[in-house]
Amino acid sequence: MFQMSTWKFIQDVAPSLAPLDFVFIDANHSAKAVEQDFDGIWPHVSPEGLVLCHDTNPQTLEDTNPGLCGNAWEFAHSRAGELEAVTLPYCPGLTIIRKRRAWGPER
């Protein structure tokens, strides 16, 4: 556990721990902040790594309040076509993104 901002972690700690096999993003409920966290950590994720983004499946309009899910779901929705990802169908939601691009053994 590291008590610091996400960007401080990305800049000062992640490079020394890379490659990361598992990352959990739940620091801020805005789509922009989730995207910034994701884009910052993605280069440090291992080729087989997973990134989990929380609060990506609000059930009601009330769930989109900033103190709950906010609009974090918009990040998962906007990037769905370019990444291998699945959002678990429960509220508040969890989107699992896999970095690996191919199935089967490495060649």
C-alpha positions as CSV (number, residue, x, y, z in Angstrom):
1,M,0.0,0.0,0.0
2,F,1.2,3.4,-0.9
3,Q,-0.2,6.6,0.6
4,M,0.2,9.1,-2.3
5,S,-1.5,10.5,-5.3
6,T,-1.9,8.2,-8.3
7,W,0.4,10.4,-10.4
8,K,3.1,10.4,-7.6
9,F,2.9,6.6,-7.7
10,I,3.1,6.5,-11.5
11,Q,6.1,8.8,-11.6
12,D,8.1,7.8,-8.6
13,V,7.2,4.1,-7.8
14,A,5.7,2.3,-10.7
15,P,8.9,2.3,-12.9
16,S,10.8,0.5,-10.1
17,L,8.0,-2.1,-9.7
18,A,7.3,-2.7,-13.3
19,P,6.2,-4.8,-14.9
20,L,2.9,-4.8,-12.9
21,D,0.7,-7.8,-13.2
22,F,-2.4,-6.3,-11.5
23,V,-3.5,-2.7,-11.1
24,F,-6.7,-1.6,-9.4
25,I,-8.0,1.9,-10.2
26,D,-10.5,3.5,-7.8
27,A,-9.0,6.8,-6.8
28,N,-11.5,9.2,-8.5
29,H,-14.9,8.8,-10.0
30,S,-14.5,11.0,-13.0
31,A,-14.0,9.6,-16.5
32,K,-11.1,12.0,-17.1
33,A,-9.3,11.0,-13.9
34,V,-9.8,7.3,-14.6
35,E,-8.5,7.8,-18.1
36,Q,-5.4,9.7,-16.8
37,D,-4.7,7.0,-14.2
38,F,-5.1,4.3,-16.8
39,D,-3.0,5.9,-19.5
40,G,-0.3,6.7,-16.9
41,I,-0.1,3.2,-15.5
42,W,-0.6,1.2,-18.8
43,P,3.0,1.4,-20.0
44,H,4.1,-0.2,-16.7
45,V,1.6,-3.1,-16.9
46,S,3.1,-6.5,-17.9
47,P,2.2,-8.0,-21.3
48,E,-0.1,-10.5,-19.4
49,G,-1.3,-7.9,-16.9
50,L,-4.8,-6.9,-15.8
51,V,-6.1,-3.4,-14.9
52,L,-9.4,-3.3,-13.0
53,C,-11.4,-0.1,-13.0
54,H,-14.0,0.3,-10.3
55,D,-17.4,2.1,-10.4
56,T,-18.0,1.5,-14.1
57,N,-21.6,0.2,-14.0
58,P,-23.9,2.6,-12.2
59,Q,-27.4,1.1,-11.8
60,T,-29.4,4.3,-11.3
61,L,-29.0,8.0,-12.1
62,E,-28.3,8.6,-8.4
63,D,-25.3,6.2,-8.7
64,T,-23.7,8.7,-11.0
65,N,-23.2,11.2,-8.2
66,P,-19.5,12.1,-7.8
67,G,-19.4,10.5,-4.3
68,L,-20.6,7.2,-5.8
69,C,-19.7,6.0,-9.3
70,G,-19.6,9.5,-10.9
71,N,-19.1,9.2,-14.6
72,A,-16.2,6.7,-14.4
73,W,-18.4,4.3,-16.5
74,E,-17.8,6.7,-19.5
75,F,-14.1,5.7,-19.6
76,A,-14.9,2.0,-19.8
77,H,-17.6,2.7,-22.5
78,S,-15.4,5.0,-24.6
79,R,-12.4,2.6,-24.6
80,A,-14.3,-0.7,-25.0
81,G,-13.6,-1.0,-28.8
82,E,-9.8,-0.6,-28.5
83,L,-9.1,-2.9,-25.5
84,E,-10.0,-6.4,-24.5
85,A,-12.3,-5.6,-21.6
86,V,-15.4,-6.8,-19.8
87,T,-17.5,-5.0,-17.3
88,L,-19.1,-7.2,-14.6
89,P,-22.8,-6.6,-14.6
90,Y,-23.4,-5.5,-11.0
91,C,-23.5,-2.1,-9.3
92,P,-21.2,-0.3,-8.8
93,G,-19.3,-2.3,-11.4
94,L,-15.9,-3.4,-12.2
95,T,-14.2,-3.4,-15.6
96,I,-11.4,-5.8,-16.2
97,I,-9.0,-4.9,-19.0
98,R,-6.4,-7.4,-20.2
99,K,-3.2,-6.1,-21.9
100,R,-2.5,-9.4,-23.8
101,R,-3.6,-9.1,-27.4
102,A,-3.3,-12.8,-28.6
103,W,-4.6,-16.1,-27.5
104,G,-2.5,-19.3,-27.3
105,P,1.2,-19.8,-26.7
106,E,3.6,-17.0,-27.4
107,R,5.5,-17.4,-30.6
